[in-house]
Amino acid sequence: MTIAVVLLIAMCAVVGALALYRKLVSQDEDDFVHLADSSNEVITKQVKMASKLKLIDRIGFVFTAATVAYGVALLSTWLYMGIVRPPQ
C-alpha cells in the first residue's frame, strides 16, 4: 500500500507543478482583447498564448481527473480492506 500512496503523492506533485507552470506562463498574457489593432503582432502573440494556455489546461485537466480517480480508488480500497479485515 505504501507504493500506491507514494504514487498518489507523485501525481499530486505533477498536478501542482502544472498549475505553477501555467501561472508562470500566463504572467506574460495580455488581458485586453485586441479586435482591430493596427499591430498584427499583438494579435498573433495573443492567439499563440491562448493556444498554449489551452493546451496546458487540457493536460492539467487530464492529470487532475486521473489523480482524483486514483485517489478515490485508493481510498475505497483502503476502506474496503478495513471492513473486510478489521484490526485484531
DSSP file (Angstrom, degrees, kcal/mol; ACC not computed):
  #  RESIDUE AA STRUCTURE BP1 BP2  ACC     N-H-->O    O-->H-N    N-H-->O    O-->H-N    TCO  KAPPA ALPHA  PHI   PSI    X-CA   Y-CA   Z-CA
    1    1 A M     >        0   0    0      0, 0.0     4,-1.8     0, 0.0     5,-0.2   0.000 360.0 360.0 360.0 -24.0    0.0    0.0    0.0
    2    2 A T  H  >  +     0   0    0      1,-0.2     4,-2.3     2,-0.2     5,-0.2   0.892 360.0  52.0 -65.7 -39.4    3.0    2.3    0.5
    3    3 A I  H  > S+     0   0    0      1,-0.2     4,-2.3     2,-0.2    -1,-0.2   0.882 107.7  53.5 -64.0 -37.3    3.9    2.3   -3.1
    4    4 A A  H  > S+     0   0    0      2,-0.2     4,-2.0     1,-0.2    -1,-0.2   0.890 109.6  47.2 -64.7 -39.5    0.3    3.3   -4.0
    5    5 A V  H  X S+     0   0    0     -4,-1.8     4,-2.4     2,-0.2    -2,-0.2   0.894 110.9  51.5 -70.0 -39.2    0.4    6.3   -1.6
    6    6 A V  H  X S+     0   0    0     -4,-2.3     4,-2.3     2,-0.2    -2,-0.2   0.897 109.5  51.1 -63.1 -39.6    3.8    7.4   -3.0
    7    7 A L  H  X S+     0   0    0     -4,-2.3     4,-2.4     2,-0.2    -2,-0.2   0.900 109.5  50.2 -63.8 -40.8    2.4    7.2   -6.5
    8    8 A L  H  X S+     0   0    0     -4,-2.0     4,-2.3     2,-0.2    -2,-0.2   0.907 110.6  49.3 -64.1 -41.4   -0.6    9.3   -5.4
    9    9 A I  H  X S+     0   0    0     -4,-2.4     4,-2.1     2,-0.2    -2,-0.2   0.902 110.9  50.2 -64.1 -40.4    1.7   11.9   -3.8
   10   10 A A  H  X S+     0   0    0     -4,-2.3     4,-2.0     2,-0.2    -2,-0.2   0.901 109.7  50.4 -64.4 -40.6    3.8   12.0   -7.0
   11   11 A M  H  X S+     0   0    0     -4,-2.4     4,-2.1     1,-0.2    -2,-0.2   0.902 109.8  50.5 -64.1 -40.2    0.6   12.5   -9.1
   12   12 A C  H  X S+     0   0    0     -4,-2.3     4,-2.4     1,-0.2    -1,-0.2   0.879 108.6  52.8 -63.8 -37.6   -0.4   15.4   -6.8
   13   13 A A  H  X S+     0   0    0     -4,-2.1     4,-2.4     2,-0.2    -2,-0.2   0.883 107.7  51.0 -65.5 -38.1    3.1   16.9   -7.2
   14   14 A V  H  X S+     0   0    0     -4,-2.0     4,-2.4     2,-0.2    -2,-0.2   0.912 110.3  49.2 -65.3 -41.9    2.7   16.7  -11.0
   15   15 A V  H  X S+     0   0    0     -4,-2.1     4,-2.1     1,-0.2    -2,-0.2   0.917 112.6  48.0 -63.8 -42.5   -0.7   18.5  -10.9
   16   16 A G  H  X S+     0   0    0     -4,-2.4     4,-2.2     1,-0.2    -2,-0.2   0.892 110.9  50.9 -64.4 -39.3    0.8   21.2   -8.6
   17   17 A A  H  X S+     0   0    0     -4,-2.4     4,-2.6     2,-0.2    -2,-0.2   0.884 109.2  51.2 -65.9 -38.5    3.8   21.6  -10.9
   18   18 A L  H  X S+     0   0    0     -4,-2.4     4,-2.4     2,-0.2    -1,-0.2   0.898 109.7  50.0 -64.7 -39.6    1.4   22.0  -13.9
   19   19 A A  H  X S+     0   0    0     -4,-2.1     4,-2.0     2,-0.2    -2,-0.2   0.910 112.5  47.0 -64.9 -41.4   -0.6   24.7  -12.0
   20   20 A L  H  X S+     0   0    0     -4,-2.2     4,-2.4     2,-0.2    -2,-0.2   0.907 111.6  51.0 -66.2 -41.6    2.6   26.5  -11.2
   21   21 A Y  H  X S+     0   0    0     -4,-2.6     4,-2.5     1,-0.2    -2,-0.2   0.902 109.8  50.1 -62.0 -41.4    3.9   26.3  -14.8
   22   22 A R  H  X S+     0   0    0     -4,-2.4     4,-2.4     2,-0.2    -1,-0.2   0.903 109.8  51.2 -63.5 -40.2    0.5   27.6  -16.1
   23   23 A K  H  < S+     0   0    0     -4,-2.0     4,-0.4     1,-0.2    -2,-0.2   0.911 111.7  46.9 -62.4 -42.9    0.8   30.5  -13.6
   24   24 A L  H >< S+     0   0    0     -4,-2.4     3,-0.7     1,-0.2     4,-0.3   0.889 113.6  47.7 -67.6 -38.9    4.3   31.3  -14.8
   25   25 A V  H >< S+     0   0    0     -4,-2.5     3,-1.0     1,-0.2    -2,-0.2   0.884 108.7  54.5 -68.5 -37.9    3.4   31.1  -18.5
   26   26 A S  G >< S+     0   0    0     -4,-2.4     3,-1.1     1,-0.2    -1,-0.2   0.510  84.3  84.6 -79.3  -2.3    0.3   33.3  -18.0
   27   27 A Q  G <  S+     0   0    0     -3,-0.7    -1,-0.2    -4,-0.4    -2,-0.1   0.830  91.4  49.4 -65.9 -29.7    2.2   36.1  -16.4
   28   28 A D  G <  S+     0   0    0     -3,-1.0    -1,-0.2    -4,-0.3    -2,-0.2   0.457  86.8 124.4 -85.0  -0.9    3.1   37.4  -19.9
   29   29 A E    <   -     0   0    0     -3,-1.1     2,-0.7    -4,-0.1    17,-0.1  -0.322  60.4-135.1 -67.7 139.6   -0.5   37.2  -21.0
   30   30 A D        -     0   0    0      1,-0.1    -1,-0.1    12,-0.1    -2,-0.1  -0.862  13.5-162.6 -92.4 116.0   -2.2   40.4  -22.4
   31   31 A D        +     0   0    0     -2,-0.7     2,-0.3     2,-0.1    -1,-0.1   0.565  61.7  90.6 -80.2  -8.6   -5.6   40.6  -20.7
   32   32 A F  S    S-     0   0    0      1,-0.0     2,-0.6    -3,-0.0    -2,-0.1  -0.693  77.1-126.9 -91.6 141.2   -7.1   43.0  -23.2
   33   33 A V        -     0   0    0     -2,-0.3     2,-0.8     1,-0.0    -2,-0.1  -0.761  18.6-157.8 -87.0 122.9   -8.9   41.8  -26.3
   34   34 A H        +     0   0    0     -2,-0.6     3,-0.2     1,-0.2    12,-0.0  -0.864  23.7 162.0-104.2 101.8   -7.4   43.3  -29.5
   35   35 A L  S    S+     0   0    0     -2,-0.8    -1,-0.2     1,-0.2     2,-0.1   0.913  77.2   9.4 -87.3 -47.1  -10.0   43.1  -32.2
   36   36 A A  S    S+     0   0    0      7,-0.0     2,-0.3     0, 0.0    -1,-0.2  -0.541  81.5 157.0-135.9  68.1   -8.8   45.7  -34.7
   37   37 A D        -     0   0    0     -3,-0.2     6,-0.1     2,-0.1    -3,-0.0  -0.693  45.4-133.6 -93.3 147.2   -5.4   46.8  -33.7
   38   38 A S  S    S+     0   0    0     -2,-0.3     2,-0.9     1,-0.1    -1,-0.1   0.760  93.5  75.7 -70.6 -21.9   -3.0   48.2  -36.2
   39   39 A S    >>  -     0   0    0      1,-0.2     4,-0.9     2,-0.0     3,-0.7  -0.806  60.1-173.6 -94.8 107.3   -0.3   46.0  -34.9
   40   40 A N  H 3> S+     0   0    0     -2,-0.9     4,-2.4     1,-0.2     5,-0.2   0.742  79.9  70.5 -68.4 -23.4   -0.9   42.4  -36.1
   41   41 A E  H 3> S+     0   0    0      1,-0.2     4,-2.4     2,-0.2    -1,-0.2   0.858  95.0  52.6 -63.5 -36.3    2.0   41.2  -34.0
   42   42 A V  H <> S+     0   0    0     -3,-0.7     4,-2.2     2,-0.2    -1,-0.2   0.918 110.7  46.7 -66.2 -43.5   -0.1   41.8  -30.8
   43   43 A I  H  X S+     0   0    0     -4,-0.9     4,-2.2     2,-0.2    -2,-0.2   0.914 112.8  49.5 -65.9 -42.7   -3.0   39.8  -32.1
   44   44 A T  H  X S+     0   0    0     -4,-2.4     4,-2.3     1,-0.2    -2,-0.2   0.913 111.3  49.3 -62.9 -43.1   -0.7   36.9  -33.2
   45   45 A K  H  X S+     0   0    0     -4,-2.4     4,-2.3     1,-0.2    -1,-0.2   0.894 110.9  50.5 -62.8 -39.9    1.0   36.8  -29.8
   46   46 A Q  H  X S+     0   0    0     -4,-2.2     4,-2.1     2,-0.2    -2,-0.2   0.882 110.1  49.3 -67.2 -38.4   -2.3   36.8  -28.1
   47   47 A V  H  X S+     0   0    0     -4,-2.2     4,-2.1     2,-0.2    -2,-0.2   0.906 111.7  49.0 -67.0 -41.8   -3.6   33.9  -30.2
   48   48 A K  H  X S+     0   0    0     -4,-2.3     4,-2.2     2,-0.2    -2,-0.2   0.908 111.6  49.2 -63.7 -41.9   -0.4   31.9  -29.6
   49   49 A M  H  X S+     0   0    0     -4,-2.3     4,-2.6     1,-0.2     5,-0.2   0.902 110.2  51.3 -64.3 -40.8   -0.6   32.5  -25.8
   50   50 A A  H  X S+     0   0    0     -4,-2.1     4,-2.1     1,-0.2    -1,-0.2   0.900 111.1  47.1 -64.5 -40.6   -4.3   31.4  -25.8
   51   51 A S  H  X S+     0   0    0     -4,-2.1     4,-1.9     2,-0.2    -1,-0.2   0.877 112.2  50.5 -69.6 -35.5   -3.5   28.2  -27.6
   52   52 A K  H  X S+     0   0    0     -4,-2.2     4,-2.3     2,-0.2    -2,-0.2   0.923 112.4  46.2 -65.8 -44.4   -0.6   27.5  -25.3
   53   53 A L  H  X S+     0   0    0     -4,-2.6     4,-2.6     1,-0.2    -2,-0.2   0.860 109.8  54.9 -66.5 -34.8   -2.7   28.0  -22.2
   54   54 A K  H  X S+     0   0    0     -4,-2.1     4,-2.1    -5,-0.2    -1,-0.2   0.904 108.9  47.7 -64.9 -40.5   -5.5   25.9  -23.7
   55   55 A L  H  X S+     0   0    0     -4,-1.9     4,-2.4     2,-0.2     5,-0.2   0.924 112.3  48.5 -65.4 -44.8   -3.0   23.0  -24.1
   56   56 A I  H  X S+     0   0    0     -4,-2.3     4,-2.6     1,-0.2    -2,-0.2   0.903 111.7  50.6 -61.8 -40.8   -1.7   23.4  -20.6
   57   57 A D  H  X S+     0   0    0     -4,-2.6     4,-2.5     2,-0.2    -1,-0.2   0.894 109.8  50.1 -64.0 -40.1   -5.3   23.5  -19.3
   58   58 A R  H  X S+     0   0    0     -4,-2.1     4,-2.1     2,-0.2    -2,-0.2   0.931 113.3  44.9 -64.8 -45.8   -6.2   20.3  -21.2
   59   59 A I  H  X S+     0   0    0     -4,-2.4     4,-2.5     1,-0.2     5,-0.2   0.910 113.6  51.2 -63.6 -41.9   -3.2   18.4  -19.9
   60   60 A G  H  X S+     0   0    0     -4,-2.6     4,-2.5    -5,-0.2    -2,-0.2   0.883 108.3  51.4 -62.8 -39.3   -3.9   19.7  -16.4
   61   61 A F  H  X S+     0   0    0     -4,-2.5     4,-2.6     2,-0.2    -1,-0.2   0.917 110.8  48.0 -64.4 -42.5   -7.5   18.6  -16.5
   62   62 A V  H  X S+     0   0    0     -4,-2.1     4,-2.5     2,-0.2    -2,-0.2   0.939 114.4  45.3 -64.3 -46.9   -6.5   15.1  -17.6
   63   63 A F  H  X S+     0   0    0     -4,-2.5     4,-2.3     2,-0.2    -1,-0.2   0.888 113.9  49.9 -65.1 -38.3   -3.8   14.8  -14.9
   64   64 A T  H  X S+     0   0    0     -4,-2.5     4,-2.6    -5,-0.2     5,-0.2   0.926 111.9  47.4 -65.7 -44.4   -6.2   16.2  -12.2
   65   65 A A  H  X S+     0   0    0     -4,-2.6     4,-2.6     1,-0.2    -2,-0.2   0.907 113.2  48.7 -63.3 -41.4   -9.0   13.8  -13.2
   66   66 A A  H  X S+     0   0    0     -4,-2.5     4,-2.5    -5,-0.2    -1,-0.2   0.898 111.9  49.5 -65.1 -39.9   -6.6   10.9  -13.2
   67   67 A T  H  X S+     0   0    0     -4,-2.3     4,-2.5     2,-0.2    -2,-0.2   0.917 112.8  46.3 -65.8 -43.7   -5.3   11.9   -9.8
   68   68 A V  H  X S+     0   0    0     -4,-2.6     4,-2.6     2,-0.2     5,-0.2   0.924 113.7  48.7 -64.8 -43.9   -8.7   12.3   -8.3
   69   69 A A  H  X S+     0   0    0     -4,-2.6     4,-2.3     1,-0.2    -2,-0.2   0.916 113.6  46.6 -63.1 -42.6   -9.9    9.0   -9.7
   70   70 A Y  H  X S+     0   0    0     -4,-2.5     4,-2.5     2,-0.2    -1,-0.2   0.899 112.4  50.7 -66.4 -39.9   -6.8    7.2   -8.4
   71   71 A G  H  X S+     0   0    0     -4,-2.5     4,-2.5     2,-0.2    -2,-0.2   0.902 111.4  47.2 -64.2 -41.7   -7.2    8.8   -5.0
   72   72 A V  H  X S+     0   0    0     -4,-2.6     4,-2.8     2,-0.2     5,-0.2   0.908 113.0  49.2 -66.0 -41.6  -10.8    7.8   -4.8
   73   73 A A  H  X S+     0   0    0     -4,-2.3     4,-2.2    -5,-0.2    -2,-0.2   0.907 112.6  48.0 -64.1 -40.7   -9.9    4.2   -5.9
   74   74 A L  H  X S+     0   0    0     -4,-2.5     4,-2.3     2,-0.2    -2,-0.2   0.910 113.2  47.6 -65.5 -42.9   -7.1    4.1   -3.3
   75   75 A L  H  X S+     0   0    0     -4,-2.5     4,-2.5     2,-0.2    -2,-0.2   0.915 112.2  48.7 -64.9 -43.4   -9.4    5.4   -0.5
   76   76 A S  H  X S+     0   0    0     -4,-2.8     4,-2.5     2,-0.2    -1,-0.2   0.882 111.7  50.1 -66.6 -36.3  -12.2    3.0   -1.4
   77   77 A T  H  X S+     0   0    0     -4,-2.2     4,-2.6    -5,-0.2    -1,-0.2   0.919 111.2  49.1 -64.4 -42.9   -9.7    0.1   -1.4
   78   78 A W  H  X S+     0   0    0     -4,-2.3     4,-1.6     2,-0.2    -2,-0.2   0.905 113.4  46.4 -63.0 -42.8   -8.4    1.1    1.9
   79   79 A L  H  X S+     0   0    0     -4,-2.5     4,-1.7     2,-0.2    -2,-0.2   0.909 112.2  50.7 -66.4 -41.8  -11.9    1.4    3.4
   80   80 A Y  H  X S+     0   0    0     -4,-2.5     4,-2.8     1,-0.2     5,-0.3   0.919 109.6  49.8 -62.2 -44.1  -12.9   -2.0    1.9
   81   81 A M  H  X S+     0   0    0     -4,-2.6     4,-2.3     1,-0.2    -1,-0.2   0.847 108.8  54.0 -64.9 -32.3   -9.8   -3.7    3.4
   82   82 A G  H  < S+     0   0    0     -4,-1.6    -1,-0.2    -5,-0.2    -2,-0.2   0.838 112.4  43.2 -68.6 -33.3  -10.7   -2.1    6.7
   83   83 A I  H  < S+     0   0    0     -4,-1.7    -2,-0.2    -3,-0.1    -1,-0.2   0.909 117.4  44.3 -77.8 -43.1  -14.2   -3.5    6.6
   84   84 A V  H  < S+     0   0    0     -4,-2.8    -2,-0.2     1,-0.3    -3,-0.2   0.925 127.0  28.5 -68.8 -45.2  -13.2   -7.0    5.4
   85   85 A R  S  < S-     0   0    0     -4,-2.3    -1,-0.3    -5,-0.3     3,-0.1  -0.752  81.8-165.6-118.8  83.9  -10.2   -7.4    7.7
   86   86 A P        -     0   0    0      0, 0.0    -3,-0.1     0, 0.0    -4,-0.1  -0.314  37.2 -87.5 -66.1 152.7  -10.9   -5.4   10.9
   87   87 A P              0   0    0      0, 0.0    -5,-0.0     0, 0.0     0, 0.0  -0.274 360.0 360.0 -61.8 146.8   -7.9   -4.8   13.1
   88   88 A Q              0   0    0     -3,-0.1    -3,-0.0     0, 0.0     0, 0.0   0.420 360.0 360.0-100.8 360.0   -7.2   -7.6   15.7
